[in-house]
């Protein structure tokens, strides 16, 4: 069995040129597990492994394929920060009888584990060290385009366990943390860049309210959303403005809520997609980027420079122009950085410094500017998969109550951060 | 209140922290590229070689270019200090180079962005850590 993709698959060096497999690869199925707040450490029907198998079954059913059709599995194992499994964050824990006798299947899900558990006997290509979902779909698209596999499952497990998120004990810090923790720098970084933005362009944090409120409303219309399943009540402007601050410029409601859920996608050739159940969503391009701050911290100048590169690279690789993007889904893991992506891509004419005014306008689902029609992570929890599923469903015309009124023939989604991101461009047409 | 975190030097950062203990604020300087960088790295980010890297004394002066405030830190040792200022200082002679500061003595959320500052030193478990105070 072939494992580990060759180095250098990323399209991260300019000029990228039009992607050689533009329109020849398609997304054809999606599946989602239930969404929980966290795993209790005991119920084996609610592990990441169990949820990933369920999501894979649903994705195959959605695409109209069987396990015999699958010849590749590409995943990110744990889904946390460059594929870091939860086992590294919350270990150790008790183990159980096989197949739950290690972290694999409990808090991370490798391609090999899934292949064995589901009996995917025709798999010839696996990869378990993928990155965030945008990079992962990009990798899967390149795998299919290069002919390494032709029907690839792309599971994306995201987990959460008991306890507060990422609390760091101790009073001695080395490594990279010596340059941050010594002064208590952390999420204040998000607030700092946002502070620079507001000073430069004349805005303030209250201007974020309409965006986050609309995202929650959109998310409530997406069945896998944590909020749709567990907190379906209305979220208002007042609720947002009364949220406690984590840092100046960063409210609790700007931070995505960690949840436990898994999703799976089916990526295949355009040729095979024609015979599958759903209308194909053709991948026009994938591009990737990774930057480094000029000094200690990410400044606004850094951020605008990086996102400009990300946008220009995507336009160059896909052949799309800003006015041709119908559905735009920029990541909102911290809602205060979505604006940098929006302004860089110039979606619907938004220029630098104009994002907050844009939020104050009509960004409703049925209006002219349905930004993040799936609701983002603010609307669904820290799953990230809405950034793939919603554009797919919009382009396929099966987004239900979320279906936008504007034309939905192309989509662009970007994540995770200005400092490093993958961008996917999709279309209802391969041309 | 004493500083809660002690930085632990490594081979790349030792020269910086040793200079701090002599009350000298230094940054790396590549003599081949005529370029400063901070924090210290194993190689010059421009030429990718280690051979021309030196530690260069700075003016110890800068400008506050922005700030945030931490209300709820992920770092447990900082919890009893919350809320606290997180300001960023740009070095006077090379504004691309920036430093952190909690601005001792400045009330929370009264950070004078745009002000000139100069380096001061605070000790934590025998290690001097650079901090900054407003001079104008």
Interface residues (C-beta under 8 A of the other chain):
Chain A: X165 X166 X167 X168 X169 X170 X171 X172 X173 X174 X175 X178 X179 X180 X181 X182 X183 X184 X185 X186 X187 X188 X189 X190 X191 X192 X193 X194 X195 X196 X199 X244 X245 X246 X247 X248 X249 X250 X292 X294 X295 X296 X297 X299 X300
Chain B: X3 X4 X5 X6 X7 X8 X9 X10 X13 X37 X38 X39 X45 X65 X66 X67 X68 X69 X70 X71 X72 X73 X74 X75 X76 X77 X78 X81 X84 X86 X88 X96 X97 X98 X99 X100 X101 X102 X109 X113 X129
